[in-house]
Structures are given as C-alpha cells and as structure tokens.
Amino acid sequence: MMNLGTQNVLVTGAAGWIGTALVNALIHGSPDSPALATPDPHLKIRALLLPGDDDEKLRKMSDRVEIVRGDVRNAADCDKFCAPGGGGVVFHLAGIIHPQRVREFYDINVTGSGHVLEAAARAKVRRVVVMSSNSPCGNNPNRDDLFDEQSPYHPYRNYGRSKMLLELKAREFHKAGLVETSIIRAPWFYGPFQPPRQTLFFNMIRDGKGPIVGDGNNRRSMAYVENLAQGLLLAAAAPAAGGKIYWIADRYPYTMNQIIDTVEKLLETEFGQKCAHKRMKLPGVAAEIAGVADAMIQQLGGYNQKIHVLSEMNKTIACRVDRAVAELGYNPAVDLEEGMRRSLRWVREQGMI
C-alpha cells in the first residue's frame, strides 16, 4: 500500500495539469511502481485552487478531496491552507510557465513559493516536495550531454531564473531546519489532463504544421504525467529524499523528429485521423532570431509565448534519471509511444479530436 509517512496531503496548484494527475495517482495509485500501486484509502487530500479554477475533475475523483480557495501570492491564504497540515506532506506544484508579464514569474514562482514554504514551516509540515523545471539548468551545451543533479545553474530567461531562485529558497529552508524539502526537476511533460496548448500541438502535427527547427535531431527529455506523479510520490515517501534534487522524466530522451513522427503515426493508425504527412520546417537560425526577440521582449517586461517556445525548438534539453532510479526506486515504465497513445485517448474521450 502507498505509504507517504502520513495520511495528511496538501497540494498547491491542484487544478493544473500535474496537480490533477498527482491527485488522480493519490486516489487511484501509481500502477507502475509496486510501492505505490495500491492507494491508501484513508488519505486526506487538501487541494489549493485559485478562486476561478474549475474544481469539477477533482471533486469527481473522490469525496476525500477538500477544496481550498486561495492564491500563493497571499501569505494569509497560504497560512490558511497549511494550518491543518502538521506532520503532513505538501506537494508545491503551483507556478506559472507562460505569463502575461515577466513580473508574474517572480510574484508567483519566487515570492508565492516563499509564502508556501513559510506557511508549511509554521504548520510543522514534515516535508515539502517542490516542483521545479529543467529551465534552471538551461540548454545542454551539446546534443550528447545529459543534465544530472550536479549540473550547474545556467537559467534560461526569466522563467529559468525564477525557478532557480525557488530551488535556492527551498534549499535554504531545508539547511536551516525550518522544513524538509525535496526538489523535483521536470522537463516537457505530456499525458491526460493536458491544457489546450498540447492539443494544439497535436492538431498542428495532424495538419502538417508540426514544427521542426533545424534538422530535428536535437534531443528533448519528456515526462509522461504518470511517471512524473510517481516521482513526486516517491520523493515524498523516501526518508533519504530530504534535501535532495531529482530529475524526473521518461527513461531516455527523444529527438524532435521522433516525437512528431510518433504522434503522427498514432493519430493515423489508431485514432482515425488523416494526417498531411508534412512538417513546418524552419532553419535553425529562426530559433536564434526568436531568442533575440524573446530576450528583448522580456527585458521590457513583456512575454510572448510563441516566440519564447520557438527560441527553444532547436535546442537539446535532456537529462538522466539515474539518481531517482537508484535512490527512490523510480520506474518510468511508460515510454513515448505508450504515453502519447494514452494522451490521445484522453483527448478523444474529451471530444477534442
């Protein structure tokens, strides 16, 4: 049976993509990890949602999910959320990836996260599992390189810097003995409960507009959401995970060509979608030009999601998961093809394709 060392679980950002997947794993178990396959029926799950967040998916999962409304930018909301959390585990997943303005990175990912850590410390929470990103390490220096837990900080733009500052803050709290923390670095993730931007990516591939910048052989680590939820739960449960950083992703990275080819094949052979069998090919310099534009826009305090994403499309962003496998018993059993199959099945069930 799943044993997190507590039956008191708190999840910030619970209405988001990963938050929903994590709550689902808490309720139904994580089938690819023997230690987590059978859920604890006595877990009490407290979920922090923004005032406007839709809570329907979470409420349908179980009546053991308590919804609390609040914003991590408000310290009082964080105290209210964490107050009953003594001895429990907080999964801090709330954050922003694509804001309207640069300042939101720091208001939410840094200041807001500080409020959560402070509230968790005051509530005497046992451990805070913090969701970070690949962005504090930036892009790999070459295609053969793989990030590990000793890779230096080299943050990519303001998002990467905000997540680096979050990691440093979490580590300070741990070193000071205020609250145990464990940091999870996740790359590009995929799977059920996806937001519209991922469905748009599928539609672009179907319509022959799947973006390949350069030769498409740059590698990307990806994390299927059930693999990622497994890693989060193991980091909460393992005594040795306190104070540690773990990369959590699929076992091996994939090339951009492989990612797009896999989605296209599944769309056509298993989901009845007629694909154009074309690519939107751009020279590698397009990403470099986008990078210059992205830097200028962010320097002025703005943010453009499409330009930012384009700037990364020819980059290798890849990691190894050896430490998580060795120390946590992490078993990323779902690979790209099966994960994309499940993702597309979910999209079809929602009537999106």
FIRO-980892 format. One record per residue (C-alpha): y negated, z, x negated. Coordinates in pm, whole numbers, plus 50000, padded with zeros to 5 digits. Each point is the difference from the previous one (the first is absolute). Last residue first. Example, Ala and Ser with C-alpha at 12.3 -4.5 7.8 and 13.67 -1.06 7.14 Angstrom:
<site <50106,50714,48633>>
<site <50344,50066,50137>>
//
This chain:
<site <48491,46818,51029>>
<site <49786,50304,50088>>
<site <50206,50108,50303>>
<site <50043,50355,49870>>
<site <50375,49945,49972>>
<site <49926,49687,49796>>
<site <49789,50199,49752>>
<site <50278,50258,49972>>
<site <50256,49728,49924>>
<site <49760,49854,49745>>
<site <49980,50333,49819>>
<site <50375,50051,50013>>
<site <50059,49656,49846>>
<site <49721,50065,49747>>
<site <50178,50316,49891>>
<site <50338,49825,49982>>
<site <49860,49719,49786>>
<site <49780,50220,49780>>
<site <50250,50274,49923>>
<site <50111,50306,50198>>
<site <50207,50242,49793>>
<site <49708,50171,49830>>
<site <50207,50306,49900>>
<site <49789,50290,49870>>
<site <50214,50281,49861>>
<site <49683,50193,49926>>
<site <50014,50038,49621>>
<site <50190,49691,49883>>
<site <49910,49754,50276>>
<site <49638,50120,50017>>
<site <49970,49977,49620>>
<site <50151,49650,49989>>
<site <49766,49847,50260>>
<site <49849,49726,49782>>
<site <49666,49838,50081>>
<site <49835,49666,50071>>
<site <49653,49863,50063>>
<site <49994,49652,49845>>
<site <49677,49822,50091>>
<site <49953,49656,50158>>
<site <49922,50136,50349>>
<site <49779,50288,49885>>
<site <49657,49836,50038>>
<site <50114,49845,50329>>
<site <50048,50348,50147>>
<site <49644,50101,49909>>
<site <49851,49677,50136>>
<site <50186,50037,50329>>
<site <49913,50370,50039>>
<site <49626,49968,49938>>
<site <49831,50326,49901>>
<site <49638,50101,49964>>
<site <49827,50258,49783>>
<site <49800,49757,49785>>
<site <50241,50054,49711>>
<site <50278,49930,50249>>
<site <49862,49654,50075>>
<site <49952,49923,49630>>
<site <50352,50115,49905>>
<site <50157,49801,50283>>
<site <49805,49687,49903>>
<site <50120,50025,49640>>
<site <50356,50063,50117>>
<site <49981,49707,50243>>
<site <49909,49776,49707>>
<site <50299,50135,49808>>
<site <50228,49952,50299>>
<site <49886,49640,50037>>
<site <50059,49950,49625>>
<site <50373,50027,50065>>
<site <49992,49669,50182>>
<site <50054,50009,50377>>
<site <50304,49897,50198>>
<site <50011,50052,50375>>
<site <50371,49942,50031>>
<site <50204,49760,50208>>
<site <50335,50016,50177>>
<site <49833,49961,50343>>
<site <50230,50255,50162>>
<site <50159,49975,50342>>
<site <50080,50354,50112>>
<site <50338,50077,50150>>
<site <50027,50352,49863>>
<site <50311,49982,49781>>
<site <49991,49670,49809>>
<site <49631,49913,50029>>
<site <49822,50332,49969>>
<site <50263,50128,49756>>
<site <49955,49707,49761>>
<site <49620,50020,50015>>
<site <49997,50375,49933>>
<site <50229,49958,49699>>
<site <49804,49705,49858>>
<site <49676,50199,50026>>
<site <50135,50300,49811>>
<site <50190,49794,49742>>
<site <49697,49787,49917>>
<site <49791,50316,49961>>
<site <50255,50123,49748>>
<site <50200,50312,50086>>
<site <50015,50349,49850>>
<site <50326,50196,49972>>
<site <50134,50320,50161>>
<site <49764,49993,50296>>
<site <49708,50235,49950>>
<site <49918,50364,49933>>
<site <49821,50085,49675>>
<site <50012,50373,49948>>
<site <49742,50251,49873>>
<site <50101,50360,49934>>
<site <49833,50339,50054>>
<site <50281,50122,50224>>
<site <50283,49747,50007>>
<site <50249,50237,49835>>
<site <50048,50200,50321>>
<site <50112,49681,50181>>
<site <49932,50002,50376>>
<site <49646,49864,50030>>
<site <50055,49730,49738>>
<site <50324,49908,50176>>
<site <49814,49959,50329>>
<site <49736,49775,49845>>
<site <50260,49786,49825>>
<site <50199,49954,50322>>
<site <49683,49900,50185>>
<site <49937,49737,49731>>
<site <50350,49855,50027>>
<site <49957,49995,50378>>
<site <49664,49824,49957>>
<site <50135,49723,49776>>
<site <49807,50038,49676>>
<site <49882,49698,49803>>
<site <49960,49939,49629>>
<site <49824,49675,49929>>
<site <50078,49746,49728>>
<site <49795,49698,49895>>
<site <50211,49687,50035>>
<site <49780,49843,50266>>
<site <49877,49721,49768>>
<site <49630,50078,50045>>
<site <49898,50140,50337>>
<site <50266,49949,50266>>
<site <49877,50078,50351>>
<site <50229,49938,50299>>
<site <49811,49740,50200>>
<site <50291,49789,50118>>
<site <49983,50119,50361>>
<site <50302,50232,49971>>
<site <49861,50156,49682>>
<site <49660,50054,50162>>
<site <50167,50156,50303>>
<site <50186,50249,49779>>
<site <49677,50098,49822>>
<site <49826,50041,50337>>
<site <50278,50241,50099>>
<site <49920,50199,49686>>
<site <49627,50014,50082>>
<site <50076,50106,50359>>
<site <50144,50338,49893>>
<site <50370,50064,49931>>
<site <50200,50251,50205>>
<site <50321,49856,49852>>
<site <50016,49882,49637>>
<site <49783,49927,49699>>
<site <49836,50180,49711>>
<site <49781,49882,49712>>
<site <50029,50266,49727>>
<site <50066,50372,50047>>
<site <49911,50280,49760>>
<site <50127,50336,50125>>
<site <49837,50318,49872>>
<site <50154,50346,50026>>
<site <49782,50306,50052>>
<site <50057,50374,49994>>
<site <49702,50200,50124>>
<site <49729,50213,49838>>
<site <50191,50057,49675>>
<site <49713,49863,49788>>
<site <50229,49729,49862>>
<site <50094,49890,50352>>
<site <49643,49986,50128>>
<site <49895,49808,49688>>
<site <50284,49750,50050>>
<site <49886,49932,50355>>
<site <49642,49943,49881>>
<site <50113,49762,49726>>
<site <50212,49806,50248>>
<site <49711,49973,50248>>
<site <49768,49884,49720>>
<site <50251,49729,49911>>
<site <50020,49903,50368>>
<site <49622,49961,50017>>
<site <49998,49799,49676>>
<site <50267,49764,50128>>
<site <49811,49943,50324>>
<site <49678,49957,49807>>
<site <50119,49715,49780>>
<site <50338,49997,49827>>
<site <50060,50326,49818>>
<site <50127,50001,49641>>
<site <50176,50334,49977>>
<site <50267,50011,49737>>
<site <50371,49928,50059>>
<site <50211,50311,49945>>
<site <50143,50002,50354>>
<site <50125,49644,49963>>
<site <49835,49659,50029>>
<site <50208,49692,49925>>
<site <49898,49733,49748>>
<site <50170,49662,49983>>
<site <49724,49821,50188>>
<site <49723,50122,49769>>
<site <49728,50268,49989>>
<site <50117,50142,50335>>
<site <49719,50031,50253>>
<site <49816,50318,50096>>
<site <50150,50337,49910>>
<site <49799,50190,50265>>
<site <50081,49704,50233>>
<site <50376,50057,50024>>
<site <49936,50242,50282>>
<site <49976,50366,50099>>
<site <50161,50198,50279>>
<site <49991,50374,49935>>
<site <50291,50234,50072>>
<site <49842,50342,50053>>
<site <50229,50296,49936>>
<site <50063,50357,50118>>
<site <49697,50028,50231>>
<site <49812,50325,49952>>
<site <49749,49925,50280>>
<site <49711,50034,49753>>
<site <50174,49761,49759>>
<site <50065,49748,50278>>
<site <49636,50018,50107>>
<site <49881,49937,49644>>
<site <50243,49711,49954>>
<site <49900,49842,50332>>
<site <49628,50038,49925>>
<site <50051,49844,49657>>
<site <50173,49708,50168>>
<site <49691,49947,50213>>
<site <49773,50005,49696>>
<site <50217,49758,49801>>
<site <50179,49747,50221>>
<site <49774,50040,50303>>
<site <49637,50031,49880>>
<site <50081,49829,49669>>
<site <50158,49685,50141>>
<site <49752,50010,50290>>
<site <49713,49956,49751>>
<site <50118,49647,49930>>
<site <49904,49876,50347>>
<site <50197,49844,50287>>
<site <50327,50141,49875>>
<site <50330,49834,49895>>
<site <50237,50258,49849>>
<site <49905,50325,50172>>
<site <50183,50329,49980>>
<site <50211,50245,50195>>
<site <50351,50039,49856>>
<site <49995,50368,49906>>
<site <50351,50119,50074>>
<site <49955,50375,50037>>
<site <50301,50227,49958>>
<site <50040,50345,50151>>
<site <49983,50356,49872>>
<site <49689,50065,50210>>
<site <49912,49692,50203>>
<site <49847,50160,50310>>
<site <49646,49970,49853>>
<site <50047,49648,49862>>
<site <49850,49804,50292>>
<site <49720,50245,50077>>
<site <49909,50021,49632>>
<site <49998,49620,49974>>
<site <49777,49968,50307>>
<site <49760,50256,49851>>
<site <49979,49798,49677>>
<site <49889,49688,50188>>
<site <50060,49686,49795>>
<site <50371,50046,50073>>
<site <49926,49911,50363>>
<site <50149,50174,50303>>
<site <50231,49985,50297>>
<site <50324,50195,49995>>
<site <50316,49853,50154>>
<site <50313,50216,50003>>
<site <50322,49805,49943>>
<site <50301,50199,50126>>
<site <49988,49808,50330>>
<site <50155,49712,49809>>
<site <49962,49633,49911>>
<site <49807,49898,50313>>
<site <49711,50230,49908>>
<site <49972,49838,49657>>
<site <49991,49644,50134>>
<site <49743,50090,50270>>
<site <49755,50181,49769>>
<site <49732,49729,49984>>
<site <49725,50109,49759>>
<site <49648,50048,50138>>
<site <49956,50369,49915>>
<site <50160,49954,49656>>
<site <50357,50122,49982>>
<site <50154,50301,49825>>
<site <50370,50048,50079>>
<site <50179,50337,50019>>
<site <50376,49965,49981>>
<site <50231,50290,50082>>
<site <50343,49945,49854>>
<site <50280,50162,50200>>
<site <50216,49691,50046>>
<site <50030,49960,49619>>
<site <50077,49634,49949>>
<site <50335,49874,49867>>
<site <49956,49719,49745>>
<site <49776,50198,49766>>
<site <50242,50126,49734>>
<site <50217,49689,50037>>
<site <49700,49773,49936>>
<site <50018,49652,50155>>
<site <49998,50130,50357>>
<site <49661,50180,49986>>
<site <50006,50230,50301>>
<site <49906,49948,50365>>
<site <49711,50242,50056>>
<site <49877,50039,49642>>
<site <50066,49631,49935>>
<site <49790,49900,50304>>
<site <49725,50236,49884>>
<site <50007,49822,49663>>
<site <49987,49651,50154>>
<site <49705,50100,50221>>
<site <49813,50145,49704>>
<site <50079,49696,49788>>
<site <49835,49757,50241>>
<site <49731,50235,50123>>
<site <50009,50239,50295>>
<site <50109,50292,49781>>
<site <49702,49978,49767>>
<site <50053,50365,49919>>
<site <50352,50136,50045>>
<site <50095,50369,50033>>
<site <50356,50129,49985>>
<site <50124,50353,50080>>
<site <50378,50015,49993>>
<site <49999,50099,49635>>
<site <50195,49945,49679>>
<site <50000,49629,50076>>
<site <50367,49999,50094>>
<site <50131,49690,50177>>
<site <50356,50070,50112>>
//
